[in-house]
Amino acid sequence: MPGPTLRPAARTAAHQVDGPPAGPVEIDVRTRLFSWITDRAGLIAISRMSAEDLARARGRRMTHNMVTSRVFGPMPPDVSLTDLRIAADGGPLTLRLYRPHGPLPPGRRPEDGLPIVVNYHGGGGSLGNLDQSDWLCAHVAARVGALVVSVDYRLAPEHPYPAGRDDGYAALCWVVRHADALGGRADRIAVMGDSAGGNLAAVVCLLAREAGPVIDAQVLLYPVVDLTFHAPSTTAFERGPMLTRADMDVFRTNYLGEDGDPGDPFCSPLLAPDHRDLPPALVITAKVDPLHDDGVAYAHRLRDAGVSTRHTDHARAVHGFICFPGMCRAAGEALLEICDELTARLS
């Protein structure tokens, strides 16, 4: 599906952020330990992976046993998970539905249908799967009383831009069209994503502004919003932890393929010429993250355009922290922020 044409915006003062502090940055002790272990074990070394390595990494699935729940977080008992396949222009897509079965928030009845949150997982557009978002999606479903739908979009380098973008938008449109059958409400829709998934969430908001459907809220966790990588934090944290500049370069090359342009607003939503009339936003950033400054800049850009925007900056958190709630205290804090925002916007 070809998207509308947007010309990149000129860089403005909203993109000139202070960047990370000049002195040492404190990281939560458990997060520091986890980052050290993954670095030493070579568990996160994207820049050294071949396309075949990426494919094998994507094939690995997490299971919620006692060990993994210590890192990836326990699942709430009152949420069911169901995978289904839908038809899309790029081929079949898998969606994972998280349905709450516990008490709903006051004033909400099951027969009225549940609000719907469409989620896009992170992974640089080359990695990631539905499993890594289980903790976040299941807890949002339980706490907000919403149907959460997570999208298993196509990944690069086998499927470069605009495959992921098109899958993300196609899944959103499908969910809205079938909201009644799913037990959801087409007039209460939010999108959510972390890292590269935050990019897709922001981009589908740009697409939906032009062609529908109406989106009531967007939640962006340390999103990738500018693939030109000019922000000061990109240099300050070029060696990580968790995400390095070398990793970012590989992700960008894989995602853009031969024809992609990092200045394209549908790759870099920060560079869109107009951010007016986009959905109300919650932007969550991690201070110890190469993507920090771009996330801050995007929150500024949305506010400057008159979009109701809430921004929270987790001072001792690293990139990807929402995926490791058992190790990163900020994950629990961010979850509460997300659920409060979605409950208010989708009521």
Buried (B, 14 or more C-beta within 10 A) or exposed (E): BEBEEBEBBEBEEBBEBEBBEEEEBEBBEEBBEBBEEBBEEEEBBBEEBEEEEBBEBBEEEBEBEEEBBEBBBBBBEEBEBEEEEBEBEBEEBBBBBBBBEEEBEEEBEEEEBBBBBBBBBBBBBBBBBBBBBBBBBBBBBBBBBBBBBBBBBBBBBBBBBBBBBBBBBBBBBBBBEBBEEBBBBBBBBBBBBBBBBBBBBBBBBBBBBEEEBEBBBBBBBBBBBBBBBEBBBBBBBBEBBBBBBBBBEBBBBBBBBEEBBBBBBBBBBBBBEEBEEBBBBBBBBBBBBBBBBBBBBBBBBBBBBEBEBBBBBBBBBBBBBBBBBBBBBBBBBBBEBBBBBBBEBBB
